[in-house]
Every structure is written in C-alpha cells, then in structure tokens.
C-alpha cells in the first residue's frame, strides 16, 4: 500500500517554501483530515477495524516493534488471534510525511 502525505502548506501556498525549508513544511488541517481518513481505510483493509479512541490505541496499530510479547506466529498485542505478522511503515523524514503517519 502506498500513501502520499496529506495536503501541506506548500500545496496551497508556494510562498511557504521561501520562508520554510521544504522538509519542515507542515500539513494543513485538511491534510490532517486526509491522513486520518487514509488511516481508517488502510486499517479496514488490514482487518484492524475502525481507529477510534485514544492515541494509545493508535500506537498499538502504528508501533508493532516490541517482540517481547509476540506469539509463536509472529503476532503480538491483545488481538494476536486475528493479527498475523507485523506491519512496517517506510516514510521520508519530511515533517508532513511523519505527521501523516501519526494522524
């Protein structure tokens, strides 16, 4: 699955690049909404269901790097009977891509 970052300030106002380094251009509020929507769609495709609730619930989906509680089939966490394997996210170091992942 490939996802592009949500709408950034540079997408709506190219003058942002004059005062801010490209890698520091943030998402707009619309971009944050787009990122949350994309996250819900990806989660539904991966059988995680809806991503409603606290940030800690989101981190359980996004951060799956703790092998200490992994089951024999490579799954981990409270839903290990339905979650198989691990999910890796590859993203650029640009602020807007990190914000998209966090949303």
GUNULUM-239270 format. One record per residue (C-alpha): residue in three letters; y, x negated, z negated. Coordinates in steps of 0.5 Angstrom, whole numbers, plus 2048, in hexadecimal, padded with zeros to 3 digits. Each point is the difference from the previous one (the first is absolute). Example, Ala and Ser with C-alpha at 12.3 -4.5 7.8 and 13.67 -1.06 7.14 Angstrom:
BEGIN
+------+-----+-----+-----+
| rest |   Y |   X |   Z |
+------+-----+-----+-----+
|  ala | 7F7 | 7E7 | 7F0 |
|  ser | 807 | 7FE | 802 |
+------+-----+-----+-----+
//
This chain:
BEGIN
+------+-----+-----+-----+
| rest |   Y |   X |   Z |
+------+-----+-----+-----+
|  unk | 800 | 800 | 800 |
|  unk | 807 | 7FD | 802 |
|  unk | 806 | 803 | 7FD |
|  unk | 807 | 7FE | 801 |
|  unk | 805 | 800 | 7FB |
|  unk | 805 | 806 | 7FF |
|  unk | 807 | 800 | 802 |
|  unk | 804 | 7FB | 7FE |
|  unk | 807 | 7FF | 7FF |
|  unk | 800 | 7FB | 806 |
|  unk | 7FD | 806 | 804 |
|  unk | 806 | 805 | 7FF |
|  unk | 806 | 7FA | 800 |
|  unk | 7FF | 7FA | 803 |
|  unk | 806 | 7FD | 7FD |
|  unk | 7FB | 7FF | 7FA |
|  unk | 7FE | 7FA | 803 |
|  unk | 807 | 7FD | 800 |
|  unk | 800 | 800 | 7F8 |
|  unk | 7F9 | 800 | 7FE |
|  unk | 7FA | 7FB | 802 |
|  unk | 7FB | 804 | 804 |
|  unk | 7FB | 7FF | 7FB |
|  unk | 804 | 803 | 7FB |
|  unk | 802 | 807 | 804 |
|  unk | 7FD | 806 | 7FB |
|  unk | 7FD | 806 | 802 |
|  unk | 805 | 807 | 800 |
|  unk | 7FE | 806 | 7FC |
|  unk | 7FD | 803 | 807 |
|  unk | 7FC | 7F9 | 801 |
|  unk | 7FD | 801 | 7F8 |
|  unk | 7FE | 807 | 802 |
|  unk | 7FD | 7FE | 806 |
|  unk | 7FC | 7FB | 7FC |
|  unk | 7FE | 805 | 7FB |
|  unk | 7FD | 804 | 806 |
|  unk | 7FD | 7FB | 803 |
|  unk | 7FC | 7FE | 7FA |
|  unk | 7FE | 807 | 7FF |
|  unk | 7FD | 800 | 807 |
|  unk | 7FC | 7FA | 7FF |
|  unk | 7FE | 802 | 7F9 |
|  unk | 7FD | 806 | 803 |
|  unk | 7FC | 7FC | 806 |
|  unk | 7FD | 7FC | 7FB |
|  unk | 7FE | 805 | 7FB |
|  unk | 805 | 7FF | 7FB |
|  unk | 803 | 807 | 800 |
|  unk | 807 | 801 | 7FE |
|  unk | 804 | 7FB | 7FD |
|  unk | 804 | 804 | 7FB |
|  unk | 801 | 7FE | 7F9 |
|  unk | 802 | 7F9 | 7FC |
|  unk | 802 | 7F9 | 803 |
|  unk | 7F9 | 7FE | 7FC |
|  unk | 7FC | 805 | 805 |
|  unk | 803 | 7FD | 806 |
|  unk | 7FF | 7F9 | 7FE |
|  unk | 7F9 | 802 | 7FF |
|  unk | 800 | 801 | 807 |
|  unk | 804 | 7FA | 803 |
|  unk | 7FD | 7FB | 7FB |
|  unk | 7F9 | 7FF | 800 |
|  unk | 7FF | 7F9 | 7FF |
|  unk | 7FD | 800 | 7F9 |
|  unk | 7F9 | 7FE | 801 |
|  unk | 7FE | 801 | 7F8 |
|  unk | 7FE | 807 | 800 |
|  unk | 7FE | 800 | 807 |
|  unk | 7F9 | 804 | 801 |
|  unk | 7FA | 7FD | 804 |
|  unk | 802 | 803 | 807 |
|  unk | 807 | 7FC | 7FF |
|  unk | 803 | 807 | 7FE |
|  unk | 805 | 800 | 7FA |
|  unk | 804 | 805 | 7FC |
|  unk | 7FF | 807 | 7FD |
|  unk | 7FE | 802 | 807 |
|  unk | 7FB | 7FB | 801 |
|  unk | 7FB | 805 | 802 |
|  unk | 804 | 802 | 806 |
|  unk | 804 | 7FA | 802 |
|  unk | 7FC | 7FB | 803 |
|  unk | 802 | 7F9 | 801 |
|  unk | 807 | 7FD | 800 |
|  unk | 807 | 801 | 804 |
|  unk | 804 | 7FB | 802 |
|  unk | 808 | 800 | 802 |
|  unk | 803 | 7FB | 804 |
|  unk | 807 | 800 | 801 |
|  unk | 806 | 7FC | 801 |
|  unk | 804 | 7FD | 7FB |
|  unk | 806 | 804 | 802 |
|  unk | 803 | 805 | 7FB |
|  unk | 800 | 806 | 804 |
|  unk | 7F8 | 7FF | 801 |
|  unk | 7FF | 7FF | 7F9 |
|  unk | 804 | 806 | 7FE |
|  unk | 7FC | 804 | 805 |
|  unk | 7F9 | 7FD | 7FD |
|  unk | 803 | 802 | 7F9 |
|  unk | 802 | 807 | 801 |
+------+-----+-----+-----+
//
